[in-house]
């Protein structure tokens, strides 16, 4: 029988013995098995997925301890002023709700660990469901099953959705899939109201962070262009999109942005800059829909009207173009050179290829082939199916372009691109469906090119043993075990490289001046200035900043770029394990090297 709730005919698709719910259940169990090692790591050791996960828990704790709803300042990062984070309370809400629920029958630490396991697992299940909906919409019942399989084999459940990951990336990916699904549904005039859901999901995504902005910008053009081509049948969807997007922006901005900041512009998070362009775009879509109801123009008239609406919507984008071209323009130049430019996920795809050419295939090729398959669907399909694949292709290409600038976008575009794989595999099965044995034999070979698992098996990552051991050693510095002994030290502020900062805040009551956040300009610049200074000058700078401790992780390697820049500097002295006399080594059961500034 066919997958429940999906459309398709036995003549065109293979017969299935599982319902969509059963497919989801099996897929979730597979994800759970894959996620078991990180579940154990969080539950038994209390480890975080990465720096953002640690900082997210710090933010949730502060909020539950009484910090204001709109107060996103982390006071223990670059004290005493602290750092106003560019995040919002959107992701804090479900984490805090889970934490409060688990506190009914567990202590604080156990409840936190349970919340950090449950939150990404819930998102895993929702992602499988959302991708299955998209795949079923585009390729019927069999496609829904293939979509669930591909998302599991894409590596997504092993990266952004693994237990311990509680940052905003997984919710953003889920919202992207949902806004895409709603958009594809609304391209059918009978389901025009789904465009409001697409716009609202886009607005909520922007309220979390700006990483989905390339997709949102493309999404805002889909219905105006569909209206220009089809006319009146797209009028309702155009109006629903404008209302959902504009209304969502107003609601979420009021809910999650402090009123004192409503008129303040910032490039790195939702602000007056994005509200200007977003609301103008929403008004333009509503006006275009109203114009069609008033005049019912022909094709030429619709093209002219859509062009004028587009120019009107593009004005604020053009005026604030520098914000959209470089959201991190406010980062201190030295901090950008020494930190941001070296963050792996912030680099472009070609940088990854130069560093790890084997890994490039596993990460990039599934999305690239998916985009090619979507383009083939646009060429071969007809009617509504072609229109939907054309919209999907535009969104996928936007993600591929973003990945060429920042590799992190690969994790976002993958669920969209693999829908091309769904179409390709389904097409192959339809072509050879009458020869069941041959179709079955082709299933795995046709699936493999669209999965990172398939590419990794074909071209395994060749990591040098020394590099692998070094990565393991640095990872050991980020565990709870490394920071637990620091709790016994008198409370004080730490000098350390940015990646250690969030873990210091999450695992101890200490503070840190540096953290891997672009808004921490002052603290990060001070940290680099101290490490690059002469030891005597570094002493004065540390005392003036109120810094009591230093924490180092495998300094001969992690600090080598600082040693190259200042061979006689403070960092070089620490690398030689010849600290100045004003530092006292601290003996503790940790992999970290610790020093205290003497009185």
C-alpha angles and dihedrals in degrees: 000000000000126000109277117259095012129107125235142112128247088232093061102034137042116264114255130206096198131075121228089254091054091048089052092048092051091046092050091050089052090051089048091054091048090048096050097099094053090043089058091045092054096040100043101031106022094232124165125225095236143324095291091054091053092048092047090057090048089054093048092049092050091050094049089047090061108280113146123266093244096036105101096162115130102210097188091059108083094349146235094032096029130200126287103223122223091224128097138219093257094097093033090064101067092039092051091046091053091046092052090047094052091046088069088076106012140054122256098268094044091047090052092051092048091049091049089053098042099046098061091039090056089049090050091057092046091049092053089049094048094047089046090054092051093046092047091050092053103034109016131237098329090047091056090058092047090049092056091049094048095050090053092049093044094079094243093120088051097054124023096018102044118123110271092040106111100151125112100266097086094048089049092053091048092050090049091055091046094049089048092050092049091047093051090048092051092055084077104079089218089064099039094133089069086076088074089059090049092052093045092050089050091051092049090048091053090049088059099046141318099252093104091051095107090055092045093052090054092044090057090059098049100079097040089053092044089051092049089053101039106023123197097016088066096044095092094047090049091053093045091050093050091048095045094046098042095040092046091051093052094047098045094042090055092045100046107025121075111246089232088062099045093104096035118106122222128165099206100057139021108298143136089300093062094038091056095053094035096052092043088053092050092049090048091055093048091047091050091051090048091050091054091052090050102044107014090212126202123244093280092048092049092051091051093046092047091049092053091047090049093050090049091051092045095057097082090041090055094045091052095034094127089061092054095042095051116014090176097055091120093063114115109258095235092047090048092051098046100034120011096043089054098048103114098216091048092058126091126260093256091056088056091049091053092049101039111012093173093052090050091072095052094049104035109029097064090056093042093051090044090056090049090051091050089051089051089052090052089054098044104034126075139210121358093353091058092047091052093049090048090056090046091050091053091052092046094050089050088056092047090051090050090050091055086060099035121016093211089077090072090077089055099045096045097080090051096045094049088063084074087058089051090055093046095049092045090049091052091050091049092051094052099027094117091059096057097180091053093045090051091050090052095049100085096038090051092048099046100071090059095055132076087218091061094048094044090052091050096043108023119201109259105210118180111245092235092050091047092051091048092052090051091049093051091046088055088060090061097055127105088243090064094054104036094083089056090068090077092060119096109265114273147136121277132218107211140132114283098261093061094053100079092047091051089054095044099045101034142028091244125109132229134203097212131058136157094260125114093219091062092083097142098046096043093046091049090050092053093043091054095048092047095045127093111271093252092051090044089057092055092046093050093049092047090050092048093241114162106173142036124208121192131185116202088326097187087069108024092047099040095106089056090050090053091051095048112020091178096039133111093266091054091052090053091047089056088051087238102122118184119261093257090069123080118201114235118219111217137147094256139106089234122096108233133196134177125209107241118236 
